[in-house]
């Protein structure tokens, strides 16, 4: 989950823009304090949204200072928040399994180097939350199993995967967890999985890696494929985004903070990401290697 769960910046109020930057930077601070400077390489948009939403529901620490430095890694955490510390560990655990998935799809020296670079922080996160590690690992294993079975139902695969990733987030939410919140995270994962698959059509075709949308023959390129299948692809994307928005509307009334910022991301930002994917304009890739390589661009955007 790397880069689609972003605000619609053109529709953000100045106060929400500032709030988003504050949460993004705090994610960096929490990773630094908990897992060292190298851990800050994994700060990302999707975990930022998860933190904003969970903290808006749980109200763990809603008032904390931001930073005005360009490099978040130079600052320590501003929020004394158990929720944010758990989210930092979860971020590294997700990264561990994404790197393993990358290595399974296409082994490379770059993946190995990143795994070694983040190794100490990842091991600490796993020691802190072994249950999260086990659950996320099962989710990735289930996804690989479905790929090996040749499953072509991208929605089913995304939702199946999402159910596993939602379990640690429900634990982090504590008493504020709910079935509707689980559905938000499950459907969000499915939306990201589908967007990833569409975004990576050409790369997966060239690398001969699994993609539920790749046809067995007569594939030309992603532009041609999307043009020929625009209805079915849009139907898949809109189905899971609509379900996510419906569940979000049910939990919104219980939020104590961050409502308008979450509204922007859920109702404008994620659909904008989907539109960019469908038009071939997206630059968000599933690969952790690409994600870390593009960190400078992410910092400039946020």
N, C-alpha and C positions, 0 to 999 in steps of 0.2 A: 504494500500500500504506500506509493511514493509519488505524491505530487498532484493528485487530482482534487483533493479536498481543500480547496483554496477559496478565499473570499472573491467576490466580484468587486475588485478594487474601485472601479468607477462608480459603484453604488454605495460604497462605505462612507459613513459620516466620519469627520475628522476624529471624533472621540473613539469610534470603533476601530478606526485604522490604528490609532495609538494603542488601544487595548490589545489588538491582535499582535502588534510588534512586541508588546510587553510579554505576552504569553509565549511567543516564539523565542524570544531571548531568554525567558525564564527556563524554558526547556533546555536550552544550552547550559545555563548556570547549574541546573539540577544534575545534568549529565557530568559536568566538570567536577562538582563537589562530590558526587557519589561514585564516579567511575573514572575520573582523571580526564585530562585535556583531550586525549584521543577519543574518549567517548562522545565528545561534542560533535564529532564528524557525523553522527547519526541523527542529529536533530532534523526533524522533517515536518512538512505541512500536515500530514495525516494525523500524526500523534499530537500535534498542536491542537487540531480540532477536537480530538478525543478528550484532551485535557480541559479545553475551554468548556465543552459540553458537560463533562463529569463534574467539574468544579462549579459550574453554574447550577447543577442539580444538588450536589452535596454541600456546597458553600464552605468548603474546608478552609481556604484562605482566599478571600475575594479582594482584599486590599493589600497590595504590595508594590514596592517601588519598581520602576523600570530602569533601563540603562540607556544612555545616550551614546555609548561607544559603538563604533562600527563592528568591532570584534567582541562578540559575547564571551569568548573564552577568557578574556581578561578579567571578567567579573565573577564574583561568587553569587550564590543563590540569594534571592531577596525574600522568598516566601518560605516560612517554616511549615511545610505542608507534607503530611504523610502521603496524601493522594499524589502529589507531584513527584515525590521520591519514588513511589511505586510505578508511576508512568514512565519515569526515566529508566528504571530497570526493565520494564516491559518493552520499551523501545529497543534496548540492546538485545533482549531475547528474540524479538521479531527479527532483528538484523542478523542474529546468528543463523536462524533458519532460512532467511532469504539468501544469505551467502551459501549455505549448504545446497539450496535449491539451484542457485546459479551454477554451482560446481557440478551438480548432477546433470544439468542441461548441457553445459559447455565448460568443461574444466579449463582453467586459465591460471597463469602465474599471478595475474592481477587479483583474482578472487582470493587466492591463497595468501597474498601479501596483506590484503585488507583484513582477512581473518586473523592473521598473526598480529597485525597492528592493534586490533580491537580485542585480542584474546583475553588479556587480563581483566578488562572491564566486563566482557561477556561472562567469563567464569564467575566473577563476583555477583553479577545479576542472577545467574542461574543458581548459585549457592543461596542467595537471598530468597528466591521464589522458585524452588524446584517444581512446584505444581504448575506454575505458568509455563515453564519450559516443557514439561511433559505434555501439557494440553496443546500448546502451539505446535510441538513436534508431531503430535497425532494429526493435527489439521493439515500440515504439509504432507505427511505420509498418506493421508486420505486423498489429497489432491493428486499425488503421484499415482496412487492406485487407480483412480478414475481415468487419468491420462493413459496409463498402461492398458486399460480396458477399452480405450478408444472412444470415450464418452464425447459426444458432440453437443451436449446440452450445456451451454456456457452458464445459463442462469442456475441450473442445478449445481454445477461445480462451484460457482461463486458462493451460493448459499450454504452448501455443505461445508466449505472452507470457512465461511464467515461464522458459522455456529461455534466452531472451535475457538476462533479469535475473540469472540464475544465473551467467552466464559471468564477469562482473567479480568476483563473490563467490568463485568458484573461484580466480581469479588472486590475490585478497587472501589466500586460505587457503594459497597457495603449495604447498609439498610435502605439506601436510596435506589438500589437496583430494582428492576422490574422487567416483565416480559416485553413491554413496549420498548424499553431501552435496549434490550437484547436484539429486538427486531431492527432497531435503527442501525446498530453496529453490524448485524448480519447482512442487511440489505446494502449498507454502505460498502462492505467488503465485496459483495456480489457486483455492485456497480463498478467498483475499481477493477475487479477481475475482468469484467467485460471490456471496460475501456482499455485496460492493458492489452488484452487479446487483440482488439482492433488496432491499437496503436503499434503493436509489434508484428503485424502480419508479414511485412517484408523481411524483417530481421529473422523471424522464425522460419520463414520459407528458405532464406539463404543459409541459415544455420542448421536446417533440418531438425528443428526442435518442435515439440508438440504445441499445437494451437487449435482449440476446438472449432475455430472458424475456417481454417485452411481446408480447401477442397482437395480431394485426392488427385485431381488432374485439372488442367486448363487454367491454372492460376497464372495471371500476368503480373499484376502488382496491386498494392493496396488501393490505389486510386480507382482502378478498374473494378476491383472486387466490391468496394464500398458503393460505387455507382450502381452496380448490378444488384446489390442486396440492401440498398438503403432502407427499404421498408422494414425488413425483418431485423436488421441490426438496430434501427431506431426503436423498434418495438421492444426489443430486449432491454436496451438501455433505459427507456422510459418506464418500463414495467417495474424495475427494481428501484429506480429513483423515486417513482411515485409511491411505492410501498414504504420506502424510507421516510418520505415526507409525511405520509399519513401517520406513521408511528411517532414521528417527531412531534406532530401537532398534539398528540395525546399526552406527551410528557412535558410539553412547553409550559403548561399552566402551573406545574410544580417547581419550575426553576426560580431561583432567587437572584440570579445574576446572569449576565452575558446573553440575554435573550436576543437582542437585536443583532448582535454579531453572529450568533448561531443562525438566526433567520437568514441573514445575508448568505452565509455559506451553504445552507441547506436548500434555499429556494432560488438562489441566483448563481452562486459560485460553482457548485457541482454541475448544474445543468450547462453552464458556460463551458466547463471542462469537457463535458460530453459533446457539445456542439463543435468544439475545436478538434476533438478526436475524429468526429464524423467528417469534418472538412479537411482533415489532414494537416491541421495547424498545430497539433499538440506537440510539446517537447518533453512531456513527462513520460519517462520510461520505467518499466518495472525493475530493471536491473539495479541492484545496490551499487554495482561498479559505476554505472552511469550516474546514479544519484549522487554519489560522493564526488564524482568528477565535476558535477554541475553545482556544487555547493556555493561557489562564488556568485553564480547567477541567482541562486535562491536568496542569498543574503541581500543582493542588490534589489530584488523585487519586493522584499518584505519591509 
